[in-house]
Amino acid sequence: MKMTPQQFLDWESKSITLLAMSGAGKTTLSNKLPKDKWFHYSGDYRIGTKYLEEAILDNIKQQAMGVPFLRDLLKSDSIYICSNITVENLAPVSSFLGKIGNPNLGGLSLAEFKRRQALHHQAEINAMNDVPEFIHKAEAIYGYKHFINDAGGSVCELDNPEVLATLAEHTVLVYIKIPESLEQTIIDRAKLDPKPLYYRPAFVDEKLHDFMQINGYSSTDEINPDAFVSWVFPQLFKSRVPRYEAIAQQYGYTVSAEAVAKVTSEEDFMALIADAMAHQHV
């Protein structure tokens, strides 16, 4: 949604989508907004509690069935398993995505990895397509005046123009750009604590081929799952930047992560977006 700074400031019920790599400050920024006025919609939370809920639970149950004590209790319906996903704790979603590699080190076969990636891809599309409905629900049912969509870091990887058009029609898209001075910090942090991520199929095919050639692997079962995730993250980071920039140029606006980090109030946030609008063509 494109508008002038004044139109944005005068907009009575604001709806904003935040786009950025993990670590840019989307969730931290959302949490700075008054919770009685802003409905916080987390794409990853919606994925985990709606579209991947059954798959996540099946994965947990499969692991539990490998433990005789738990298997017997599950089969006799003596216990049940549920995931405790929150906006702040999305670990069940990450654990479901998993990592390619040696199964003895917790890795997944390539076929299973791609199956889970495909499920996540569709789940993220569904979660973003739910945004218009939740904008309506947030105000009509719960009385929230404004709406913030904390989109997952992989929205730029969906290759689905219809999703972006839907978000742009109903929200102002704001891309939080990580400055070069902070890029290496985020890359180093991700390499120290490698987390499962969604990758475009073509990207993972290309990078996995390169990784296996460099290390002389003939099978993904030889791969240390953490090693591949750490190795590929800097390349993933670099590949996503132009995708985010293209989305912002066509549909929205760009603000810097440094400026976002200085936001301390709702007024600061509104001024930041209005300033971005003033400096970009409407």
C-alpha positions in Angstrom: 0.0 0.0 0.0 1.5 3.3 -1.1 0.5 6.6 0.4 1.8 10.0 1.4 3.3 10.6 4.9 0.2 12.7 5.8 -2.2 10.0 4.6 -0.4 7.5 6.7 -0.4 9.7 9.8 -4.1 10.4 9.3 -5.0 6.7 8.7 -7.3 5.8 11.6 -6.7 2.1 11.6 -3.1 1.4 10.5 -2.1 -2.0 9.2 1.7 -2.7 8.7 3.7 -5.6 7.5 7.3 -5.8 8.7 9.8 -7.6 6.4 13.3 -8.5 7.4 15.9 -11.2 8.1 15.7 -12.8 11.5 17.7 -10.6 13.8 16.8 -7.3 12.3 14.4 -6.4 15.1 10.9 -7.1 13.8 9.5 -8.8 16.9 11.4 -6.4 19.3 9.9 -3.4 17.4 6.4 -4.9 17.4 6.6 -5.4 21.2 7.4 -1.7 21.7 3.9 -0.8 20.4 1.1 -0.3 22.9 -0.4 -3.8 23.4 -3.9 -2.4 24.0 -3.9 -0.7 20.6 -1.9 -2.9 18.3 -2.8 -6.5 17.3 0.5 -8.4 16.9 0.2 -11.0 14.1 3.1 -13.4 13.9 3.4 -15.3 10.6 5.5 -18.0 12.2 3.1 -18.4 15.1 0.2 -18.8 12.7 2.2 -21.4 10.7 3.0 -23.4 13.9 -0.4 -23.3 15.5 -2.6 -23.7 12.4 -1.0 -25.0 9.2 1.8 -27.1 10.6 0.3 -28.0 14.0 -0.5 -31.6 13.1 2.8 -32.2 11.3 4.7 -30.8 14.2 2.9 -33.0 16.7 3.4 -36.0 14.5 7.2 -35.3 14.4 7.3 -35.0 18.2 5.3 -38.2 18.6 7.5 -40.1 16.2 10.5 -39.1 18.4 8.7 -40.2 21.5 7.8 -43.5 20.0 11.5 -44.3 19.9 11.6 -44.3 23.7 10.0 -47.6 25.0 8.7 -46.0 28.2 6.9 -43.2 26.3 5.8 -45.5 23.5 3.8 -47.7 25.8 2.2 -44.7 27.5 1.3 -43.1 24.1 -0.2 -46.4 22.7 -2.3 -46.8 25.8 -3.5 -43.2 25.7 -2.1 -42.7 29.1 -0.4 -39.5 28.1 -0.8 -37.0 25.3 1.6 -34.6 23.6 1.1 -31.0 22.7 3.4 -28.2 21.6 3.6 -25.0 23.6 4.2 -22.5 20.7 4.2 -18.8 21.6 5.2 -15.7 19.6 8.4 -15.6 21.7 9.1 -19.4 21.5 8.8 -20.8 18.0 11.2 -23.7 18.6 8.6 -26.4 17.6 8.5 -24.9 14.1 12.2 -24.9 13.8 12.6 -28.4 15.1 10.1 -29.6 12.5 11.9 -27.9 9.6 15.1 -29.7 10.7 18.5 -29.9 8.9 19.9 -32.0 6.2 22.5 -34.5 7.3 23.6 -37.5 9.3 20.6 -39.0 11.0 22.8 -40.1 14.0 23.4 -36.4 14.5 19.8 -35.4 14.2 19.8 -34.8 10.5 17.2 -35.5 7.9 17.4 -37.3 4.6 17.2 -35.0 1.6 13.7 -36.4 0.7 12.3 -35.8 4.2 13.9 -32.4 4.4 12.4 -31.3 1.1 9.0 -32.7 2.1 9.1 -30.5 5.3 10.3 -27.5 3.3 7.4 -27.9 0.9 4.9 -28.1 3.8 6.4 -24.9 5.3 6.3 -23.1 2.0 2.5 -23.7 1.6 1.9 -23.0 5.3 3.6 -19.6 5.0 1.6 -18.7 1.9 -1.6 -19.6 3.8 -0.5 -17.6 6.9 0.2 -14.5 4.8 -3.1 -14.9 2.9 -4.9 -14.9 6.3 -3.7 -11.3 7.1 -6.8 -9.5 5.6 -9.1 -11.7 7.7 -7.1 -11.1 10.9 -7.1 -7.3 10.3 -10.8 -7.5 10.3 -11.0 -9.8 13.3 -8.5 -7.7 15.3 -10.8 -4.7 15.3 -14.2 -6.2 14.9 -13.9 -8.9 17.6 -11.0 -7.8 19.8 -11.2 -4.0 19.5 -7.7 -3.4 18.4 -7.3 -0.1 16.5 -4.1 -1.1 14.6 -2.5 -4.2 13.2 1.2 -5.3 12.8 2.2 -8.3 10.8 5.5 -9.7 11.9 6.2 -11.7 8.7 8.7 -14.5 8.7 12.1 -14.0 7.3 11.4 -16.3 4.4 8.5 -14.4 2.9 10.9 -13.1 0.3 11.6 -16.7 -0.7 8.0 -17.7 -1.5 8.1 -16.6 -5.2 4.4 -16.0 -5.0 3.4 -12.6 -6.4 -0.2 -13.1 -5.3 0.8 -13.2 -1.6 2.8 -9.9 -2.0 -0.1 -8.3 -3.8 -2.5 -9.3 -1.0 -0.2 -7.9 1.7 0.4 -4.7 -0.3 -3.3 -4.2 -0.8 -4.2 -4.5 2.9 -1.0 -3.3 4.7 1.9 -0.9 4.4 5.0 -3.0 3.7 8.0 -1.9 5.6 11.4 -3.5 4.9 14.0 -3.3 7.8 17.3 -3.2 6.0 20.3 -4.4 7.9 23.3 -2.1 7.3 26.6 -3.5 6.3 28.1 -2.6 9.6 25.7 -5.2 11.3 25.6 -7.8 8.6 28.7 -9.7 9.9 27.3 -9.6 13.5 24.1 -11.3 12.4 26.0 -13.8 10.2 28.4 -14.7 13.0 25.5 -15.1 15.5 23.7 -17.4 13.1 26.9 -19.5 12.5 27.4 -19.9 16.3 23.8 -21.1 16.8 22.7 -22.6 13.5 18.9 -22.8 13.3 16.8 -24.7 10.7 15.5 -22.3 8.0 13.3 -22.4 4.9 15.2 -22.2 1.6 14.0 -21.9 -2.0 14.2 -25.3 -3.7 16.6 -24.1 -6.4 18.8 -22.4 -3.8 19.2 -25.4 -1.6 19.8 -27.7 -4.6 22.6 -25.5 -5.8 24.2 -24.8 -2.4 24.0 -28.4 -1.2 25.7 -29.6 -4.4 28.5 -27.1 -3.9 28.9 -28.1 -0.2 29.1 -31.8 -1.0 31.6 -31.2 -3.7 33.8 -29.0 -1.6 33.8 -31.6 1.2 33.9 -34.7 -0.9 30.6 -36.1 0.3 28.8 -38.7 -1.7 25.7 -38.8 0.4 23.8 -36.3 2.6 24.1 -38.9 5.4 27.8 -37.9 5.7 27.0 -34.2 6.4 27.1 -32.7 9.8 23.7 -30.9 9.9 25.1 -27.9 11.8 28.0 -27.6 9.5 25.9 -27.2 6.4 23.5 -24.7 8.0 26.5 -22.6 9.2 28.2 -22.7 5.8 25.1 -21.8 3.8 23.8 -19.0 6.0 26.0 -16.1 4.7 25.0 -17.0 1.2 21.4 -17.2 2.1 21.7 -13.7 3.7 23.2 -12.2 0.6 20.7 -13.8 -1.7 17.7 -12.5 0.3 18.8 -8.8 0.4 18.0 -8.1 -3.3 14.7 -9.9 -2.9 13.7 -7.8 0.0 14.8 -4.6 -1.8 12.8 -5.5 -4.9 9.6 -6.1 -2.7 10.1 -2.7 -0.9 10.7 -0.9 -4.2 7.6 -2.2 -5.8 5.2 -2.4 -2.9 6.5 -0.5 0.2 9.2 1.4 2.0 12.6 0.8 3.5 13.9 1.7 7.0 17.3 0.9 8.5 17.7 -1.6 11.4 19.8 1.1 13.1 16.9 3.5 13.0 14.5 0.8 14.2 16.7 0.1 17.2 16.3 3.7 18.3 12.5 3.5 18.3 11.2 3.7 21.9 7.5 4.6 21.4 4.6 4.4 19.0 5.2 8.0 18.0 8.8 7.2 17.1 7.6 4.3 14.9 5.0 6.4 13.1 7.6 9.2 12.5 10.1 6.6 11.1 7.6 5.3 8.6 6.4 8.7 7.6 10.0 9.8 7.0 10.6 6.8 4.8 7.5 7.6 2.8 8.7 11.2 2.4 12.0 10.0 1.0 10.6 7.5 -1.4 8.4 8.0 -4.4 4.7 7.5 -3.7 
